[in-house]
Every structure is written in C-alpha cells, then in structure tokens.
C-alpha cells in the first residue's frame, strides 16, 4: 500500500494519518554486527506524544537521537526509515539533515546546560534557533522570541534575554531548551529525560508546557524517560524497550492498568507510591549488554514466567488485545491484578541521635540562604529533606559535610558534644569517615581516568590500612551491594550509563562503613527498577548496620518509602516538619500541599503484580 493509500485508508476509518512513521530502525556498533537497536517501528499522530520507557541501556535514547538521523560516536544507523510528514530523515545527506534539524525535528536534551552555549547570552541563542531556518525582519524576530518565552512561562524581559545559562535555574534552563526546540514549529519534538533532577513543581510546569505546545502547534512528540509517573502524565501512548527492542506498546492508560509483558509488570511493581509506604520490588539481575544478547527472548534470564521455548527464538511483537502489542509467548494474564504490597520494616525508636543541627544559618556571597535550621536524625533512621529547586536543600547538605564553610550554628555528630568545624579540611579523619556524601551528579564525583573498582577503592586508601587485594575485595563487595558486581570492576566510568555511575558513587560512600550518609538526589537519574533495588538495599543496610541517612530528594514517593521523618524547606526556611506519615498524610502548610498536588502519579498503578 502506498503512503497515499495509507493516508486515504486512515481518513476513511476516522483516524488521522500518522505525522511520524518509524519502520525497522536498526543501530549497530560501527564496523561490527553488534546490535544496539533492532527492528524498532512505531507511528505517532500530530498532537500526540509517545512515551519511551525502559532501563538504562535499553536503547531508548539511541532511538531518540536516531529520529534526528544521528548516532552517537562509535555507532551507526544501518537500516530503517524515519518519515516525518513527507520527509524521510534517514535518506537525507548531511546538508539536508542540518536543514531538517530544528525545522522538521528538534531535540531537548536531558541536561539543558549541555544544550545551551555557556559563552553566549540566552537572547542570541533563541534568535539563532530561528534565523538558522527562517529569514525574518527584526520586528517579527523579536515578536517570535517574545512569544517563545511566554509559551514556556518565562517573562520576555531584558534580564532573561541578557542572562548567560549559568545565571538562571535548572528549571529555567530547561524551559529555554524547550523554547528553542519549538522555535521553528517542527513536526516532531524529541525530549530525552527533560525533567530528570527537577523538583515536582518545576516538573509539573515543564510537563504542562510540553503538552500545551504539542497540541497548539499540532506537533508529534517522543518523550524518553525512566519516570513512569511523568510518562503517565504526558504520553498518549507508551512503548517499553528492553535490550534494543520494543517489548510492549499500547495506549498509556491501558498499558499501566493491564501490562502484558512481564518486564512492564516488573517496572510498575518497582514504582513507589506517595500514598502508602511498601517495600519496593525491583527486577533482579541486569539487562544483557550489547554483543551478549541471547538468541531467544532477551528478558528470559530475569523473567518469572520464562518457558524453555522462550530461549529458542526472539518472540514476535504481536497484538494481544486491540491496540496492545506484546513481544512475549507467555504474557501476563489480564486478570493478574492482585497486589502484594509488603510492609516496610520500621527501625526501632531510639532517643539517641546520629546527627543534630542547631540554629544553622548559611550565606552565599553575603546573601543569607539558610535560616535557623533545626534538624535531628535519630540513630538508625532516615530524615528526608524536600523542597523545590533553590529552597536550600543542597546548601544544607554541603554545610553538613563541610563543602560549604560559610555557615554558623552547631552540627553534632553522634554523641559528640562539640560541633563539627565548618570546613571539611579542619575535621578529623574519623569525622570525615563517619559522614559520607553522595553527590547528585556522578559525572563530577567519579575520576574519569580511574576504573570503577579504583574509584570505589579510593576512600579506603585514606581511612583504612588494607592491602591492595583487601581493598579490591572490599570494593567489589560494595559494588555487589548496589547491584553492579565484579563484572563492572574494570570498566571506565565513561562507558557506563548515568544510573550505573550513580550506583558506583553510592558504593564508594558505603565502602568505608559510615554511620551517616548524606544523599543528595541520588535516585533522580536512576531507572525505577534500579531505584527500587537501591532504596531496598539502603533500607537493609539501615536495619543491619544501624545506618542513619539525610535523604535529600524532590521525589515524595521515595520519601514515603525510605524515610521516617522529614522537613520541608522553602526559601531556606523549614516550613513544616514531622514524621513522614504526618506530613504527607495531613500536610498543614500550603507549600507542602502544593508539592503534593504537583506530584505526578500513575493513574492506573500496577503495584506488586503477581507475574508468576
């Protein structure tokens, strides 16, 4: 059937012709037969959004950039078509691709700072996004810039236009990136983890902006994310990827209500809930790495429903129910909806504190950013710190560990009666060992010239007198704790996904057996299944080692699962604090209520579905 016939058939049946049609997209390692993505096909109507979900390494970001006719270094697109409107992107030469990117298809990266030129002001960058494809009179150009800023809920002021990227917040940077993506009214917008690391209020605004702009401009969108709740908010359809292939695809509400592939059910079982605390059920094991895909179903080794036939051949993607495609010969029955939510073990209540903060105030360049902070972390328990970007969460964390020294007040560790010194350099070796900090961004906290095991060993050189073999054994044990293990020991950080690097950072903090962990947004870059495994591992360590944690996050659902107590920060002040059940179950402050209202939720939760 020709494209014209296909369009006529769609019109006759009341369906719109797809704006985007991807057929048999395949990506391999250059000059090899090693597949990275294989046989990916889908279509998207104008004004609709397709969510792409799956664990790190599943191929979703490779598909995303492939829609722009691009493959990351060391990879090549070997076959397939990507038709947007009447243009086959993969048939264009380099000049054609330069003309298509931004005009026909545009891209919003996970890290907006990487997509904005740090040496140029925002105004010229917005104008350049337009003038690269359109020759507009100056007056019309300025009108377009104003319209773009207003469309992403930013004021079109001289201050914004004359700012450099580093002079605005992360949420504002992401809005600028979205404005640039929509600048020339492209037919397809590709969004690669655009809300990772953003607080729930900013995330809510970004999701609403994406949805509104896609509908207003009648553009199709692909939304890549590991955040299932965010996908539920923005995507009309969702495709689940595993080992480079789509394993399930359906309208979003149906897929989340009745997942048929065991992998989809496993992802949904991993998702935490802001309404009730329960033990998270992560998917054990690891996805197969490129070059080691099995001959049959790639998920068979992790699947509770695997049959001998599953390993014989790759299952075909078939329609199990109208509009729901599944790549599985033994799919989850539609009636398997029972939930098995395991109760969360609660650490024993104790009077002793692992960490106490009294009257802490902090300044940046003479400006007060934290005001009279009072915080107690009971021994063996977790205290969460929540609030939107700019509320002072990370500043508080950096004060606790001595990375920010412009503060006054008291920070008492354990049963010590003398406050810790402001700067880490002035603290004793034992004080430094006892309180370890896990950074939000693993890119900046791992040495890129050292292997994974060398990075994890490094703290042992400073705090423990061990032989080289003992250090390596302890480091590999720590890697096992975060679901990596010896297979990753000699890998370089640059060859790992962001989620894998974050687990290495957690292992490095655990290897010296601290009494207090300060965790700064450590789950924001993790897949939902890895997040579940990590949260449960931290919980087990908390119970086994009497480990105490300060858990800084914007994810209130994770707070419900891991923490016993919490404080809510707004503009550097504590506006509400108490037990997690009290604060999340009956919030008193309007700001806390707004945070809960902005939290994205799965409308049809799978819970811990029985897939056996």
N, C-alpha and C positions, 0 to 999 in steps of 0.2 A: 504493500500500500504506500502510495506517495505521501509526502508531507501535506499536500493539498487535500488528498483524500482523507488523511487522518484528521485534519482540521475540520473538514466538512462533516465527518462522522461525529466528531465531538460536538459540533454545533447542533446537529440533528438530535443528539441524545440529551441536549441541555447542558453539556459540560463545555467549559472553555478549553481552547487549545492550550496545552502547556506552554508557558513562557520559556521554560528551561527543560531540555531533554538531554540526559546523560546516558550514554549507551556503552556498556562493556569497557569502562575505563580501567586501564591496567598500567601500573607503575612498577619498575624494577630497578635494582641496583645496576648502575652503568656497566656495560660490557659483561654482564653476567645474566644468568637465568633466574636469579634470586628475586621472587616477587615481594613487593611491599603492599600493593593493592591489586586486586584481581576481580574482573568481571562486575564492576560496580555500575549499576543502572538505576536511575530514578527520574522522575519528572516533577516539575513544580509549576503551578498556575500563577499568573500575575496576582500580586497582592497576598500571596500565601507564603508561609515560612516552613521549611523543612528543618527539623532538629536532627543533628548527627551526634549520637552518643556512643560511648564505649570507653574502655580503659586506655591508659597511655600505651601507645604502640599499636593500637587497633587500626590505624591508618586514616582516622577521620581528618586530621589536619593535612595529611598528604592529599586526600581527596579535595579538601577545601582549596588549597593553592593550585591543584590541578585544574580547577574550574577557571582559573586565570591563565591557563596554558603554561604553568610554571611548575618546575620540580626542584626540590631542594638539592644542594650540592651533593653529588655522588649518586643521584637518582635520575631516571629518565622516564618520560611517558612513552610507552611502547605501542599502545593501541587505544582505540575508543573514539567517541565523538562527544563533544560538549556543544550542543546547539542552544544559543541564546537568541530568541527571536528568529531571524533568518541567517544568523552568523554562526558558523562552526569555528569556535575558538581554536581548536587544535589544528585546523587547516591553515591558519594564518602564519605568515612569516614574521620575523622579529619587528619589522616596521608596522605591520598590521596589528601585532599584539600591543605595541606601545600606544597605538591609536585606540585600541579596544579597552585597555585597562583604564578605568576611570570614567569612560564614556558608555561602555556596554556592561562591563562588570567591574566592581570595585571591592576593596578588601579592608576590613577593620581588624588590626592585629590584637593579640591578647595583651601585649604591653604597648600602650599608646606612646610611651616615651620612645620606643624603638621605631615608631612610625612617623614621629614628628622630628624635624630637624632642630637640634638643640641650639644651633647658631643663628637661626632665623626667628623673627617675631611671628606671632600667630597670624596677623593680618596678611602679610605677604604669602604665607603658606596657603591660606584659604583662597587668596586671589589666584595663585599659581595653579591650584587644582582646577580652577575654572578656565583660565586663559590657555592652559595646555591643550584644551579641546575646543574652545569657543572664542571667537573674536568679538568681544562686547565693548560698546562705548563705556567710558569711565563711569558715567552715571548709572548705567544698567549694571555694571560690575559691582559697584558699591551697594546697589539695591539687592543684588543677589547675595552678597556677603552678609548684609543685614538680615535678610530672610533666612539664610542658613543658620546664623547664630540664634535667631528667635525660634527656629524649628527644633533646636536641641536645648531650648530653655536656658540660653545664656544671653546676658544683656549685650547688645551690639555697641559697647562703649569703647572709647579710645583706650581705656586701661586694658581691656581684654585684647584688643587688636594690637596693642604695642607691647604686650607681655611676651616673654620667652616661655617655652613649655615648662621649664622648671619653676616658674613663678606662679603657676596655678596648681590646683589639687589634682590628684589622680583621676577623680571622677570628672573634673572639668576637662582634663586632657582627653579622656575617652569620648566626651561629647564633641570635642573639636575633631577627633578622628572620625566620628560618625558623620559630622557635618561635611568633612572633606570627601567621605565616601559617597555622599548623596549630592555632591556639588553639581555634577553634570547629568543628574537624573538617569543613572544607569538602570538597565533592565534587571540586573542581578546584584545583590549585595551579599558578600561572604563575610560572616562575622565569626572570628576564631577566638572563642573564650573571652568575649568582650567584657564580661562582668566579674571575672576571676579577681579576687582580692578586694572587691568593692564592698562597702558596708551595705546593709539591706535597704536603707533609704535611697542611696545613690543608685543601687542596683534596680530598685523599683522604677526610678525615673528613666534610667537607661533602657530598660525593657519596654516601658511605655512609649519612649521616643522611637525605638526601633519599630514597634508595631504600628504606631501612627504614621511614620514616614513611609513604611512599606505600603500601607493602604492608600495614603494620599497620592503617592507617586505611582501606584499600581505596579510596584516592583516585586519581583520574587526575592526571597532571602534564604540563605543557608546559615543556620545557627549551630555552630560547633560548641559543645560544652560537656563537662562531666557533671554539671549541676542539674540533676533531674527535675528539681522543682522549678528552676529557671526555664528549662525547656518546656515544662508543662504550662508555664505562663505565656510563652511567646510563640510556640510552634503549633501549626495546624496539623502537621504530620511529623512522625519521628521514624528515623532509621537507626537501627542498632548495629554497630560494627564490631567484628571480632576477627583478629588475625587477617586484616586486609579485605574482608568480605562483609557484605550486609547479611546479617543472620535473621533479622526481623524488621518489618516495615509495616506501619499501619497509621490511621488517624491517631493523634496523640492520646486523646481521652480513652480510646479503645485499647491501645497498647498498654497504658498504665493500669487500666482496670482489669484486663484479661491477657497478660503476657503469655505467649505460647512457647517461646523458646526458653529453655532452662537458664540460659545466660541472662536474658532480660529479667526473668523472675529473680535471679540472684542479685542483679543490680538493685532492683526495687527493694529486696529484702535488706540490702545494706544501708538504705537511706534512713537517717534519723528523723525523729518526729519532735516538733516543738510542743506538742500537746501532752505527750507522756514519755517517760524515760523507760527504755527497754534495752536489753543487750543487742548490739548490732551484729548482724550475721554477714560477715564478709565472705568473699569467694576465695577459698584456699587455693594455693598454687599460683602459677604465673602464666600469662599468655605465651604461646610459643614465639620465639624471636625469629625474624626473617632469616631464611636459609634453613630453619629447623621446623618448618610446618609439617605436620604429619600427613600421610597420604589420604586419610579419611577426614572425618569431622575434626576441626582444629580444637574444639572445646571438649572432646571426649574424655581427656585425661582429668578434667575438673568437674565433669558432669555427673550428678547423682542418678540421671536417667539413661546413662550410656548403655548401649547394647553391643554385642560383638559386631553386628553389621555396621555400626557407626564408624568403625575404623577401616572398613573395606573401601569406601569411596566417599568423596565430598558430596554431602546431600545437596539436592537442588532447592532453589528458592521457589516454593510453591504456595499457592493461595489456600490456606487452611480454612479461612472464612472470608466472606466478601470484604475485599479491601485490606486483608491482613495476610502478608506474605511471610513465610517462615522457612528457614533452612534447617530442618530437623525431621528425622524419621520417627522420633518418639516424643512429640511435643507435649507440653504441659496441658492436661485436660482443662477445659474451660470451667469445670466445676471445682477445681482445686483452689478454692478461695479462702480456706481456713487460715487463720493467723496463729502463730505460735510465738508470742512475744514473751521472752524470758525476762524475769525480774532482774533489776540491776542490784548487785551486791552493794550495800551501803557501809562505808568504813565506820568503825566504832567511834562514837562521840568521845572526844577527849578534851581535857581542859588545856593541855599544853599546846603551844603554837610553834609552828615551824618557821614562820616569818610574821613579823608585826611591823606595820608602818604607822608612824605617829606624826601628825602635823606636817606632812611633806608638802613643800612648795617648790616649784621649779621655774626657771626662766630660760628663755632663748633670746639672746641679743638684747637683754634688758626688758623683754616683754614677759609678763607672768603667764605661764601656760598651764600650770597645775596649782590648784588652790586647796590647801588644808586637807590633804588626802589622809584618811584613816582607814587602814585595811589590816585584817588578820587572816592568816592562812593556818587553820588548825592542823596539827600534826597528822599526816596521812590522808589529808583531804585536798580537794581542788577548789580554788576560788576563781571564778571566771570574771573577766573584765570586758565589758561590752560598751559599744557606743559607735557613732558614725565616724567617718574619717575626719581628723582634726580635733577629736574630742580629748586627745591626750593619752590614749592607751599605750602607744609605743614609747612615748616620752617617759611614762611611768615605768615601763619595763626597763628602759635603758638606765634610769636612775637606780633601780633596784640592783642591777648588775655592775654599776659603776662605769658605764659607757657614756653617760651624761653626768657631768660633775657639777653643774650649776644648779644645785638644789640645797635646801635646808630642811631640817627635821630629823627624825630618827628612823632607821631601818635596823631592826633587831633580828638576828638570825638564830634560830633555835632558842636555847636557854641563856644565851649571852645577854648581859646587861648593858654592854657598851655598843653604841650604834656603829654600823659599818661606815668606813670612810667613804667620802663622796666618789673618789676616783678609784677605778679597779687597780691601778698601779700602786696605790697606797694600802691595799688589802693584803692579808696574809695568804700564803699558798693554800692553806686549808679552807679559808673562807671562799676563795675562788673556786676550789673543787666542789664545795658543798652546794653552791648555787650556780647551775649551768643555764646558759641562754641559748635557745633555738631560734634562729632568725627566720623571718618571713620569706626572705629571698635566698634560696640556696645557691644561686649563681654567685653572690658576693661572699658567701661564707665558706665555700669549699675552694681549696687550692687547685686550679685547673691543671697544674703541672704535676700533680701527685695522683696516684691511683686511688681508688675508693678505699682500699684497706689502709693505705698510708695516711689518708685524711682521717680515718677513724682512729688510727694508732696515735696520731699526733698528741692528743691530750695526755696519753699515758706516759709520754716522754717527760712531761712536766710534773705529773702528780704521782706516778708510781715507779718504783725501781724494779723493772722486769727485763728479762732477756728478750731478744728480738723475736724468738719463736713464741714466747709467752704473750708478747704484745699482739702478734698476729692472731694467735688463738683467741685472745680476748676480743679483738676487733671483729673477727668472723662470728663469734658468739653474739656480739651486739648487732651485727648485720642480720643474723637469723632472727633476732628479736623483732626487727622491723620488716620481716618477710622479703629479705634480699638473699642473704646467704653467701656461701663461698664462690658461687658461680659469678658473682659480680665483683669479687675482691680485687682483681687486677684490671678492672675496667677503668677508663679515664672518665671523669665527670662529664666532659663534653659529649660523650657518646651515650649519655643516659637522658631519659625524659625528665621534665621538671619534677614530676611526682617522685621518681626514683631518686633524684638528687636530694629532695626534701627528706626522704627516709634515711639517706646517708647522714644528713645533718642531725637527725634525731638519734641515730646510732652513735654518732660521735659524742653527743652530750651524755648518753647513758653509760658509755664505756667506763667512765671514772666513778660510777656509782654515787651520784649526787643525792643530797637529801631534799633539795628543792629544784624543780625545773621551772624556768620561766619560758613559756611557749608563746611566741608572737605570731599569730595567724598561721600556725604550722600546717593546718589542713586545707588552706584556701586553694592550693594548687594540686590537691590530691583527687584521684578518682574516688567515686563514692564507695567502691568496694575496698580500696586501699585505706581510705579514711576510716571505714568501719573496723578493719583489722588493726589499724594503728590505735584508734581510740580504745579498743578492747585490750590491746597489748599494754597501753599506758594504764588502763584500769587494773589489769592483773598485776603490773609492777607496783602500782599504788597499794594494792592489798598485800602483796608478798613482801615488799621492801619498806612499807610504811612511807612511800614516796609522797611528797607534797608538791602541788603544782599551782602556779599562777597561769591561768589559761586565757590568753587574750585572743578574742575572735569576734567576727561580725555574724557568725552562724549561730543563731539562737537554738536551732535544733541540736547542734553538737553540744551546746551548753547544757541543755536538758539531759543529755545522755551522760556526760562526763563529770559535771561539776556538782558540788553540794551547796556552795554558796556563790553569790555573785554581787558585783557592784556595777552600776550603770553610770558612765561618765558622759557629761555634756559640757562642752567648752571648758574642760579642765576641772570641773566640779562633780562630786558624787551627788547625783540627784535621787538615787534610790539604791538600797542595798538590803540584803537579807538572804534567806535560803532560796535556792532555785525554785522550789515549788511555790513559795510565797510570791516571789517577784514575777515569775512567768504565769502563775495561776491566777493571781489577783493584783496586777500592776496598779500602783497608786499614782505615779507621776505621768502627766500627759506625754512626755517624751518617751518613756518606756512603752506606753500604749501604742504610740506611733511606730516604734521599732517593730512591735509585734504585728501591727497591721500591715506594715510594708514587707514582712517576711514572705517570700514565695513559698507556695505549698503545692504538693501533689494533690490534685482534686480527687484522684482515684488511687489511693495507696495500695500497694501490694502487700505491705507488711512482710513478715517472715513466712512467705508462702511455702506450703509443702510441695516440693517438687520431686520427692522420691517416688 
